[in-house]
Amino acid sequence: MTDTTKAITALIATEIAARPEQVKSAIDLLDGGATVPFIARYRKEVTGGLDDVQLRTLGERLGYLRELEARRIAIVQSIDGQGKLTPDLAAQIARVTTKSELEDIYLPYKPKRRTKGEIARERGLEPLADALFGNRTLIPLAEAEKFLSDEVPDAKAALDGARDILAERFAVDADLIGKLRTYMEAKAMMRARVMEGKAEQGAKFSDYFDHVEPWAKVPSHRALAMLRGRNEEILSVDLELDADADGKYKPAEAMVAAHFGVRADGGPADQWLMEVARWSWRVKLWLHLSVDLMGRLRERAEDEAITVFARNLKDLLLAAPAGNRATMGLDPGIRTGVKVAVVDATGKVLDTATVYPFQPRNDVQGAIAVLMALVARHKVELIAIGNGTASRETERLAAEMLARVPAPKPLKVVVSEAGASVYSASETASNELPDLDVSLRGAVSIARRLQDPLAELVKIDPKSIGVGQYQHDVDQYRMAKSLDAVVEDAVNAVGVDLNTASAPLLARVSGLGTSLAEAIVAHRNANGAFSSRKDLLSVSRLGPKAFEQAAGFLRIRDGAEPLDASSVHPEAYGVARKIVAACGRDIRALMGDTAALKNLDARHFVDETFGLPTVRDILAELEKPGRDPRPEFKTATFADGVEEISDLKPGMMLEGTVTNVAAFGAFVDIGVHQDGLVHVSQLADKFVKDAHEVVKTGDVVKVKVLEVDAKRKRISLSMRRDAAPERANAQPKRDDRSTPRSRPPAVKASEAASGALGAALAEAMRNKR
C-alpha cells in the first residue's frame, strides 16, 4: 500500500469512526466490483461490520480524495515544469485536504491570459513595485519618475502599473485568501432584492423582495428559492460584507494590508500601499471570494436538499405493503371518467373499465354497478384510490358502493398517485402493458403501489415521485447518484422474489443491472419459473461474480431448496445445514422455530470462513425466514364531510398521512386535495431540530388545524398537544432577536402559511405535484 493510499485510508477511517484496516478491506472489495449492499450484508467479517451508511460515505469520500490526489499530482507537475517547485511548496501541497485549498495554492502558478500586471512587468515596472513594497520610506511619486518611458508617459501610469503587479500578487496569496474566506464565512450577508418592474410577475418570490440574512445561516430551502428567483430574473441576489462598518478602511481591506505589514500610519509608501490593498480587495479578492461563497452556498443547499429527498424516498420505498391481495385501482377523473383496473395478488391485470360518475354524465348508479361487479367477479380485497383531482369524490363513490357489498368488504385506501402518469407513458409501462391504453395504466400502477410500494415505485424516476425539496434546482447528476443508492439499498434490504419481480425491480438487485435483469425475465418467460437460485447460472451472460453479488437478495418461494426463500447466501448453506443437523430436525420444520434456535450457541458454528456475525445472521434468518423489514400496514382515515379546503376550521382534529418531510417541517395529506404544513416548531411538545426526528414519509398522524388560507391554498397544522388555533387574520410576527435588517425564517404557526415558509410551502407543493 502506497503512502498516499495509507493517508486516504487513515483519513476516511477517522471520518467514519472505523479502523484503517476496516476501511482498507472495504476499499479492496469496492475496487473488486462488490456492491455496498453485498458488503454490508455478507462481508461483515472482512470489514469488521461496517454498515451501509458508513460504506456509502466511504465510497463518496474515496472518490473525492482520489480526485484530489490526481489533481495534486497534476499541479505538482505543472509547477515543477515551470521550475518553481520548492521543497516547502511541495510539502504545503502535500498537506492540503480539500480541493479549494489546493486551488488556492496553485493560483499564483496557474497559466493565465495576458493581464494588466503582466503588461506592467513587460514595461519594466516590477522593480518599482518591489521598491515601494520593500522600502516604506520612499515617496511613490518621486520613485515613479525613475521609470518613465515611451510606454509609461507619467508617474501616475507608472504607479498604476506597480499597483497592478502588487494587486495580482496579493490576490493569489493562499494564506491571505484562507483568512479572508474564513472572515467572509462568519460575516457575509446574503441579500435579495426584487428587480425593477418584476414585483407583479414574481409575486411568488415576494418574501425575498427585500431580504437579508447571514450567509452562514441561510437554510437550504431559502437559498434555493432565492437562487431560483435570480435564475428567473425576478431577484438580484448578492453578498454584502461590512456594509455598516465605520472608518476609512473596511475590515476586509485592513486585513489585506495587515497581512503584508502595511500600516495606515506608516511612511509615504505605506499610504500608497493602503490604497493598493483596497484596490486588491475590491477588484480582485472580493470578486473571487464572493463567487466562491455563492458557489459553496448552492452546494451546501443542494447537499441538504438531496439529503432530504433521499431520506423521504427511503421512507416511501420502505413503506408498509398491503400485501399480495386482489386489488382494484381507481385513478380519479371528472370529465374523462374514473379509470378502473383490477390486479390479482401478483399484480397481474385481470380487468379494466372506465366509469363516469361525475359531470357531465353523472352516471353514479352505473359506475357503482360496474365496480360492484368487478369486486364480486375477482374477489377484490383492497381498493386503492389515487389522491389527485376528484379523489374525495371517488372515495365517496367507493364508500357508497361498499355499503351495498356483502361482507367481507374490501378495504379502501387513498394512496399517492405521484408519478403514475409518468409511468403510464414510459417505455417500462409499454413493455409491461402493451395492450392496455395509456389512460388505464395509471390505475394499474395505483393498485400495485398499494400492494407493494417498493416493487412499483422502482419503475418510476425518483424525481417524479414527489418527495423532494426543490429537486429541479439541484445538480441532477449528484441527485440521481444519491437516489439510485437509496433505491438500491431499499430493494436489497427487502429482497426480491425471483419468479415474480419485474425487470426494473430486478435491475436494482446487487450485481445485476438492466441488461442482466432483462435476461433473467427473458429466461423466465422462455423456461418457466426458477426452481433454485443456482439455476440463475444458466441465464445468458450471468456469471459467477454477478451470482455472488445477487443471489442472497433473491428469493424463491416453495422451491427445491428451502434456504432459497431466505436471505442466507448460497455460499453459507453449509453453515446453515450444520445448524439444522445440530437440532436434529428437518430444515423446513426448523425454519421459524424460535425456541429451538434460541438454545444454540452461535460460537459452535464459526469456522475459518464464516465468523460470528455471519452465523448470528443465519440464526436470525432461520428464526424468521424471509422476514420483511418494512412496518405493518396501516392507513389514515379521513374525516367525513372534510373534502375541500373550505371545509376546514381552526381547531379541527384530523387524521392524515405524512407525504413529505422537509427541513422546516412535514406536509400532511388530510384529504382536501392540498397538503397542510406542520412546521418544525409544531411537531412535538419539545424542541425539534430536525423534522425527521419525529416523522417520516408514510406515517399516519393526528393533527390539529391551526390556520387556513384558502385563497393561497395554505393550511397550517400542529401535532402539539397544547396547540391553539390562530386567528384567521393573524399577522406574521417578527422575531425580536433578529437584526432590524434581517427577515428571519418564520417560526410560529401563524407564519407557516405566510412569510418565507409560506413561499417554501408553495414551492414544495408545486414540486410535489
Secondary structure, 3 states (H helix, E strand, C coil): CCHHHHHHHHHHHHHCCCCHHHHHHHHHHHHCCCCHHHHHHHCHHHHCCCCHHHHHHHHHHHHHHHHHHHHHHHHHHHHHHCCCCCHHHHHHHHHCCCHHHHHHHHHHHCCCCCCHHHHHHHCCCHHHHHHHHHCCCCCHHHHHHHHCCCCCCCHHHHHHHHHHHHHHHHHCCHHHHHHHHHHHHHHCEEEEEECCCCCCCCHHHHHHCEEEEEHHHCCHHHHHHHHHHHHCCCEEEEEECCCCCCCCCCHHHHHHHHHCCCCCCCCHHHHHHHHHHHHHHHHHHHHHHHHHHHHHHHHHHHHHHHHHHHHHHHHHHCCCCCCCCCEEEEECCCCCCEEEEEECCCCCEEEEEEECCCCCCCCHHHHHHHHHHHHHHHCCCEEEEECCCCHHHHHHHHHHHHCCCCCCCCEEEEECCCCHHHHHCCHHHHHHCCCCCHHHHHHHHHHHHHHCHHHHHCCCCHHHCCCCCCHHHCCHHHHHHHHHHHHHHHHHHHCEECCCCCHHHHCCCCCCCHHHHHHHHHHHHHHCCCCCHHHHHHCCCCCHHHHHHHHHHEECCCCCCHHHHCCCCHHHHHHHHHHHHHHCCCHHHHCCCHHHHHCCCHHHHCCCCCCHHHHHHHHHHHHCCCCCCCCCCCCCCCCCCCCCHHHCCCCCEEEEEEEEEECCEEEEECCCCCCEEEEHHHCCCCCCCCHHHCCCCCCEEEEEEEEEECCCCEEEEECCCCCCCCCCCCCCCCCCCCCCCCCCCCCCHHHHHCHHHHHHHHHHHHHHC
